[in-house]
């Protein structure tokens, strides 16, 4: 027998919000094959003595931009695609070292980058790419600023940023098909204005019919749509059209939260990006605006909790700020319990992504994505804030990636 056997572990049960002491976990062929109290016979397996440390599911970040490797998204398109790919792999390696064993890219990364990680030459989190996010002409995500020629080559996308621009339902349907054919595991739509464009956050983008068309195309391929949408007017359109995952949802009303819950959809708040933009602001007015968006984002999470909405976990960070990924966990303590925060970053994200039978919890048959910690995260969430000191072990897809024991 080959594989990994972890002994003497305190398993963090993110479903129950409890800890199970003195457990053994057997990993074979990338999956958890047995969990038992006490010893497991596993001749030939690599034995790791947890020594009473805490073992929890690997974290999931459902909103990253792995190719955000330059200060400006338009600038990325001017870089060599080989340079962008190499830098992106470095970004992803950093995420894995912080305990994020799965990430969903919200625009930019493609199936090739996911394949590079899956093939194993470079260690990284399991990557679920959206390909290029789809934006409307002149809207959020149009880094050509409405010009006739968008950034990069429209044929091969050899130089690319995080989004592509379309006009009309037919072009939107074609773009969805092309991104799925290129390896996207879900589709990302820019469904409202936002910070980078200067277009008001509450302004919807794409018509209801266009969004419904994207949802239909994704559903035909067995997947779903995630949509950038900050405020209730745009979110309502997305939910009515069948969008599964609402990104940001920073300006959420109770009425819209109830609609999200009734539809069985989820939200992926991204608070860390506001903290970063606040700290990077060059003028007091911008800093104050970002601080206000952070406050409003926390209020929206509280509204969503009260309505019973599934709340995921995302960070939306950019060049120079990826290392601040764990801050998302800490910021949420103002409105969520430690158990709720951990669930959002594990099983709730897995549910939103349609992967609850694969990742997000520690259970027999699931993928072996595990991290080992010095302290109980249910008691002290800050144990995840300094991973280089407190994340002792990272196992991704059954492979021992980080070992600091």
N, C-alpha and C positions, 0 to 999 in steps of 0.2 A: 504494500500500500504506500502511496505517496500522498502528500498533501500537507496541511498545517493543522496542528492540534493546539488550541489555546486552553490552558488549564488555570484554575484559581481566579476566574474572572467574575467581577460583579457586573452583570448584564443590566444595562439601562433599558428598561421596557418603555419606549416612547408612547406606546398605546395606552398603557395603564398609568404612566407617570410614576413608576416604581422601580426598585432595584432588586435583582435576584442575585444573592451571594453564592460564592463557591461553585461556579458553573464551568463546564467544559464545552468547547465549540470545536467541531471537526469540520474542516474545509477540504473539499476534494473537487477537482475539475472546475474551479471557479465558483462553486456554490457551497452553501452550508448544508451539510448532509446529516449532521446530528448535533443536538444540544441536550445535555444531561447534567443533572446535579451530581457532582463528584467526578469520578474517573471515567474515561472512555478508552477502550483498547484500540490502539491505532498503530500497529507495527509499521515502521518505516516512515511515519509522518514526522515532519519537523515540529518539535515541541517548543512552545513558547509559554513560559510561566508568567501569567499576569501578576502574580504576587498580590492579589487583592485589588488591583487597579480596576478602573471602570471601563467597560467596553460598550460602545453605542454604535448605531448604524452610521455609516458615512454620511456626511452632510451633503445636501443637494442645493445648488444655487440655480434657480429657474430663470434668472435674467442676467446673463453676462454678455460681454462683447469681447471675445478673445482677440479679435484683430484690431482692437482700439489701442494701437501701438505707436501712435503719433499724437501730438497735441490737438490736432484738428482732424475731423473725419474726412474733409475734402482733401487734406494733405496725404492721407493714406493711399488714395488713388494714384498719387504721383510716385509712390515708392515701388521698388521692384517687388513683384509678388513673392519671390523667394525670400526676400528680407522680411516681408510682412509675415510669411508663414513661420520663419525661424523665430521671430520675436513672439508670435502668438503661441508657439509651443512652449517658450519660456514662461509666458503668462500662465498657461495651463498647468505647467509643472508647479508653479507657485501655489496655485489653487489646491492641487492635490496635497502638497506638503502642509497646507492649512487644515486638511481634513475633509475637503470637498471631493468626494469620490465620483460624483455625477454633476454635470452642469448642462444647462440648456442655453444655447447661444441665441440671442434675440436679434441677430442680424449681422451678417458678415462672414462668419465661418461656414464652410461648405462640407460636403461629404468627404472630400479628400483629406481634410484636416482630421475629421473623425476617424477615417480609415488609418491614417498615420499612427494615431494613438492605439487603435484597436489591434494593429499588427504588432505593436510592442517594441519597436526600436526606441521609442521615447515614452517614458512614463507620463501619464496624464490622467485626468478624470475621464470617465466615460462621457463622451460629448454628443449631445443631441442638437444638431445644427438646424437653423431655420433657412440657411442659404441667405440670399439677399432679402432684407425686409422690403415690402412692396409699398411704395408711396405714390401719391398723386402728384401730377405736375404742379410745381409751385408751392407744394405743401411741406409739412414736416418730413424730413428725410430726402428732400430734393436738394442735394448738395451742389447741383449745377445751378441752383438759384433760378430755376425756370428757363435757363438757356436751352437752345436747341440740342446742344451736345452735352449729355450727362458725363460725369467723371468716368473714366475708364472706357475700355472697348465694349461696345454693346453686343458683340458677337461672342467673344471668348471670355470676357470678364477677366482678362489677364491682369489688368489693374482694376481694383475694385475698392469700394468703400463699404458701408454697412447696408446700403439700400439701393434699389433700382426704382425708376420712375415709369409709370404707365398712365395712359389716358383712355378711359372708356372701359366698359365691361368686357368686351372681347379681348382687349390687351391684358386686362387683369386676369382673366381666365387662362390666357396663354402663359402669363408670367408664373402663375401658380403651378401649372403643369411643368414648366421648365425647371423651376426650383425643386420640385419633387423628383423630377428625373435626375437632377444633379446631386441628389442625396439628402435633401431636406427631410427631416423627420416630422416637421410640422411647419405651418406657414405663419409668417409674421406680417401683420398689416399695420401701417401707420394711420390710425383711425381718428386722430385729433391733432391739434397743434401742440406745441411744446416749447421747451426752454431754448433749444438750439436754433430753431427757426425764427423765434420771435412772434410766431403766430399764436394768438390767444389759446390757452389750454382748453378752453371750453368750446372751441370751434370744431365741429365734426369735419372729418375728411372721408371721402368716398360716400356715395349714396347708399341708402339701405339696400337697394337692389344689387349694387356692386359688392357690398360686404357679404350678402347672402350668396352671391355667385361664388365668391372665394371659399366660403364655408362648404358649399355644395361640391366644389372641385376637390377640396381637401377630404371631405367625407367619402367621396368616391374612391379615393386612394387609401382609405382606412385611417385617416389621421384628422387633425383638427387645426383651428386657427387661434393664434394668440394675437391680441390687439393692443397696441399702444393707445391708451385712452385715459385721460386724467379726470375728466369731470362728467357729471351724471348725464348730460345731454348726449354726449358721444357714447358713453357706456350703454345707455338705454338702447341706442341703435344697434350696437354690437350684440347685446344680449338677445334682442328680438330676432336678429339674423342667425343666432346659433353659435356665436363665438364662445369658446370654452374658457379661455384664460384672459383675464383683463389685467394688463400690465400698468403698474403705477396706482391707478384708482385713488389719486391723492385728494380729490375734491368730491368726495362721495356723500350723497344724501341718504337719509334713512329709507326713503321710498325706493331709490335705485338699489340699495343694498338688499331690500326685500325681494326685488325682481331677480337679482343675481342668485340669491339663495333658492328661490322657487325654480329657477332654470337649471339648478345643479351645476352652475359654473363656479369659478373661483377667481380670486384676485391675487396678484403678486405685487405687493407693495415694495418699493425700492427707496428706503429712507437714507441709506448710506450716501447715495449720490448727492442729496441735498446738503448733508453735512460737509462733504468734500467741496462742493461748489461754494458753500458759505465760507469755508476756510480759505479757498483760493480766490475769493472775490477781490477785485482791485478797487472797489469803492463801497462805501457804507450802505448805499441804497441796494446794491445787488446782494450784499451780505444779509441785509435785513429781509429781503425778499426770499432768499433761500432758507433763512431761519423760519420764516413764516410758513413756507411750504413743508418744512420738516414738521412743524407744529400741526399743520392741517393733515399731513400724512398720518400722524399718530391719532388724530381725532377720527380719521376715516377707518383706521384699523379698529378702533373702539366701536364705531358704528357697525362695521361689518361683523364683529364678534357678537354684538347684540342681536343681529339679524340671523345669525347662524350660517354665515357665509364661510366657505372653505378658504382659509387664508394661507397662501404660500409664502415663499421666501426668495427674494432677489436682491441684487445689489446695484447693477447698472453702472459699474465703475469704468473708468477710462484710463488712458495713458498716465502713468505716474501715480495712480491711486489704487491700483489693483490690490496692493498690500493691505489696504484698509477694509478688505472684505469682511473680517469678523465684526466690524463695528455695527453691521446691520443687526446682529444678534443682540448686542448690548443696548442699542437705541430703543428696541422694542420693549425693554423692561418697564418703560413708563406706563404701558397699557396692557401688557400681557404677562402671564406667569412664566417662569422658566420652562415648565412643562409645555405650555402652549407654544413658546418660541421654538423649542426643540422639535415639536410635532410639525410646525410649519416648515422647518428646514429638512424634514425627513419624510414622514408618511403623507403629509398634506401635499407637498410638492409632487410626490410620487403619484398621488391620486389625480391631481390636476393634469399631469403629463400622461395619464393613462398607463402607469407603470407600477401600480400598487402590488401586482403579483410578481414583481421582479426585484424591486429595491424599496428602501424606505424604512424597513424594520429588520430585526434580527429574528429569523424564523427558518426552520428547515425547508430546503428547496429554493430559497431565494438566493440571489447573487451575494457572494461574500464580499461586501463592502463594509468595512469596519474600521473604527478608530479606537485607540486605547488612550485613556486620560489619567492624569495624576489625581484628580479630584472628581467628585460627583457633580456633573453638570446640572442636575436637577436642584442641587443645593447652591452651587456657585457657578453661574454661567460664564463668569470671567475666565474659567479654565480654558475656554476656547479662544480667548482674546490674544493670547501669547503662545501660539502653537509651537514655536521653536523650543519652548521650555516645558510645556505641559501636555502636548500631544505626543505621546510616547511611541505610538505605532500607527501606521496607516496601511490597511490592506485594501486593495482595489481589484475587483474581479478575481479574488483568490490569490493575488500576487502580493508578496510582502514588499511594499514600496519604501516606506520610511520606518526605520527602527532606531529609536533613541533610548531604548532601555539600557 
